Amino acid sequence: MLPHLNRSLNLLTSGTRDMPERHRKLYATIDWSYHLLDEEEKQLLSRLSVFSGGSNMDAAWAVTAAVENPDMGEWARQAMYLRNPAVPSPASYPEIDFAFVQQMESLVNKNLLYTQENEHGETRFFLFETIREYATIKLKEHGKDLQLQKNHLIYFMRLAEESCFLLHTDDAYKYFHKLDREMGNMRAAMANAMEQFPALGLRVAVGLGEYWDARSMSTELKWWIENLLAGSCH
């Protein structure tokens, strides 16, 4: 875990009494906003904390809805065992539910999420970092953090493995830029895999091999592989 995030989480979990005044006020503001949400919005906000560097709507739906939705769970099961990088992720997950879109829009309207549109017309959703830290705590309280981390890992593992094929197409530049945007999530996925799912984390690292090489990041690739291999041996 990043040092600044660890410090912030320690402050939040130690109780407001031990916080500096400005942290106490910030915590109170976020906490007040959180408790104005309905239960579905609270759940979604906490689940979105698993993303690092934001997400598009498809990723948010696939990762957060797979926790309790049987169809989404089947998508995750198939994606985990489908190893042919030339085959896209299983039909893909079920179509995005309109209620989910409304919940995402509601969090944006309430200033708990913000959006950015990239040069390819894709809208990405972000949590402000302080809100993400708060939402991370709520996710742990709900007891869904490990399942969310696994869903997130599987989603980005498939994206990494698909890159082996897609980086050799005429649209390779688009996929390089897509992977650039998702490196925060790729690193988060591998970090979360260290203790629980190192073999899946290795699939992320190896799947990104050509990307790492093209971006002159072979040193980082070596670091991830060594550490994930160490985890898989325990």
C-alpha positions in Angstrom: 0.0 0.0 0.0 1.2 3.5 -0.8 2.6 5.3 2.3 0.4 8.4 1.9 -2.7 6.1 1.6 -1.6 4.0 4.6 -1.2 7.2 6.7 -4.6 8.4 5.7 -6.3 5.1 6.4 -4.7 5.0 9.8 -6.0 8.4 10.6 -9.5 7.5 9.5 -9.6 4.2 11.3 -8.1 5.5 14.5 -11.3 7.6 15.1 -11.9 11.3 14.6 -10.6 12.1 18.1 -7.0 11.5 17.1 -7.2 13.4 13.8 -5.8 16.8 13.1 -8.6 19.4 12.9 -8.6 19.6 9.1 -8.7 15.8 8.7 -11.6 15.7 11.2 -13.5 18.3 9.1 -12.8 16.5 5.9 -13.9 13.2 7.4 -17.1 14.7 8.7 -17.9 16.2 5.3 -17.4 13.0 3.5 -19.3 11.0 6.2 -22.2 13.4 6.0 -22.4 13.1 2.2 -22.1 9.3 2.4 -25.0 9.0 4.8 -27.3 11.0 2.5 -26.9 8.2 -0.1 -29.4 5.4 -0.5 -28.1 1.9 0.2 -27.4 1.0 -3.4 -25.4 4.2 -3.8 -23.4 3.5 -0.7 -22.6 0.0 -1.8 -21.6 1.2 -5.3 -19.4 4.0 -3.9 -17.6 1.6 -1.6 -17.0 -0.9 -4.5 -15.7 1.7 -6.9 -12.8 2.3 -4.4 -11.1 -0.9 -5.9 -10.2 1.1 -9.0 -6.9 3.0 -9.2 -6.8 5.6 -11.9 -10.5 5.5 -12.6 -12.6 3.3 -14.8 -14.9 3.4 -17.8 -18.6 2.3 -17.4 -18.0 -1.2 -18.7 -15.2 -1.9 -16.2 -17.2 -0.4 -13.3 -20.2 -2.6 -14.2 -18.2 -5.8 -14.6 -16.2 -5.5 -11.5 -18.8 -4.1 -9.0 -21.9 -6.0 -10.2 -20.2 -9.4 -10.3 -20.3 -9.6 -6.5 -23.9 -10.7 -6.2 -25.3 -11.0 -9.7 -25.2 -14.7 -10.9 -24.8 -13.9 -14.5 -21.9 -11.6 -13.7 -20.4 -14.3 -11.6 -20.5 -16.6 -14.6 -18.7 -14.0 -16.6 -15.9 -13.9 -14.0 -15.7 -17.7 -13.9 -15.3 -17.9 -17.7 -12.8 -15.0 -17.9 -10.7 -16.7 -15.2 -10.2 -19.9 -17.2 -10.3 -18.6 -20.8 -6.6 -18.4 -21.7 -6.6 -17.9 -25.5 -5.5 -14.2 -25.9 -6.9 -14.2 -29.5 -10.4 -14.7 -28.0 -12.2 -11.6 -26.6 -13.5 -11.8 -23.1 -16.6 -13.9 -22.9 -19.5 -12.3 -24.5 -18.8 -10.2 -22.7 -20.6 -9.7 -19.4 -24.3 -9.1 -19.4 -25.6 -5.8 -20.7 -25.3 -2.9 -18.4 -28.3 -2.4 -16.3 -30.0 1.0 -16.7 -30.4 1.3 -12.9 -26.6 1.0 -12.6 -26.1 3.8 -15.1 -28.5 5.9 -13.0 -26.6 5.2 -9.8 -23.3 6.2 -11.4 -24.8 9.4 -12.7 -26.3 10.1 -9.3 -22.8 9.8 -7.6 -21.5 12.3 -10.2 -24.3 14.7 -9.6 -23.6 14.5 -5.9 -19.9 15.3 -6.5 -18.7 12.0 -5.1 -17.5 10.9 -8.6 -16.2 13.0 -11.4 -15.8 12.3 -15.1 -13.2 13.0 -17.8 -13.5 12.3 -21.5 -10.4 11.2 -23.3 -9.4 11.8 -26.9 -11.2 8.6 -28.0 -14.5 9.8 -26.6 -14.4 7.4 -23.7 -15.8 8.7 -20.4 -13.9 7.7 -17.3 -15.2 7.9 -13.8 -12.9 8.9 -10.9 -13.2 9.1 -7.1 -11.4 12.0 -5.5 -8.6 10.4 -3.6 -9.8 11.4 -0.1 -13.3 9.9 -1.0 -11.6 6.8 -2.3 -9.8 6.3 1.0 -13.0 6.7 2.9 -14.8 4.3 0.5 -12.0 1.8 0.9 -12.8 1.7 4.6 -16.5 1.2 4.0 -15.8 -1.6 1.5 -13.8 -3.5 4.3 -16.7 -2.9 6.7 -19.1 -4.5 4.2 -16.8 -7.5 4.0 -16.7 -7.5 0.2 -13.2 -6.2 -0.3 -11.5 -9.6 -1.2 -14.3 -10.5 -3.7 -14.1 -7.0 -5.3 -10.3 -7.3 -5.6 -10.7 -10.7 -7.3 -13.2 -9.4 -9.7 -11.0 -6.4 -10.5 -8.0 -8.7 -10.9 -9.9 -11.0 -13.3 -11.1 -8.1 -15.4 -7.7 -6.6 -15.9 -6.0 -10.0 -16.3 -8.2 -10.5 -19.3 -7.4 -7.1 -20.7 -3.7 -7.8 -20.2 -3.9 -11.2 -21.9 -5.9 -9.8 -24.8 -3.1 -7.2 -25.4 -0.8 -10.0 -26.6 -3.1 -10.3 -29.6 -4.4 -6.7 -30.0 -1.0 -5.1 -30.0 -0.3 -6.8 -33.3 -3.4 -5.4 -35.1 -3.7 -2.3 -37.2 -5.2 -0.5 -34.2 -2.2 -1.3 -32.0 -1.7 2.4 -31.1 -5.2 2.5 -29.6 -4.5 -0.4 -27.4 -1.2 1.0 -26.3 -3.0 4.1 -25.2 -5.7 2.1 -23.5 -3.1 0.2 -21.5 -1.4 3.5 -20.6 -4.7 4.6 -19.1 -5.2 1.4 -17.2 -1.7 1.0 -15.7 -2.9 2.2 -12.3 -5.5 -0.6 -12.4 -3.0 -3.1 -13.7 -0.6 -2.3 -10.8 -3.4 -2.4 -8.3 -4.5 -5.8 -9.6 -1.0 -7.3 -9.3 -0.5 -5.8 -5.9 -3.8 -7.3 -4.7 -2.8 -10.6 -6.2 0.4 -10.9 -4.2 -1.0 -12.8 -1.2 -4.2 -14.3 -2.4 -3.9 -14.9 -6.1 -0.3 -14.7 -7.2 -0.8 -17.0 -10.2 -3.5 -14.7 -11.6 -1.2 -11.7 -10.9 1.5 -13.4 -13.0 -0.9 -13.7 -15.9 -1.3 -9.9 -15.7 2.4 -9.3 -15.7 3.2 -11.8 -18.5 0.3 -10.7 -20.6 1.7 -7.2 -20.5 5.1 -8.4 -21.6 5.2 -6.7 -25.0 3.7 -3.5 -23.6 6.3 -3.3 -20.8 9.1 -3.9 -23.4 7.7 -1.3 -25.9 7.5 1.2 -23.1 11.0 0.4 -21.9 9.7 -0.8 -18.6 11.4 -4.2 -18.4 12.8 -3.5 -15.0 9.3 -3.1 -13.6 8.1 -6.2 -15.3 11.0 -8.1 -13.7 10.1 -6.8 -10.3 6.5 -7.9 -10.6 7.3 -11.3 -11.9 9.9 -11.9 -9.1 7.6 -10.8 -6.4 4.5 -12.7 -7.7 6.6 -15.8 -8.1 7.8 -15.5 -4.5 4.1 -15.3 -3.5 3.1 -18.3 -5.5 5.8 -20.4 -3.7 4.4 -19.7 -0.2 
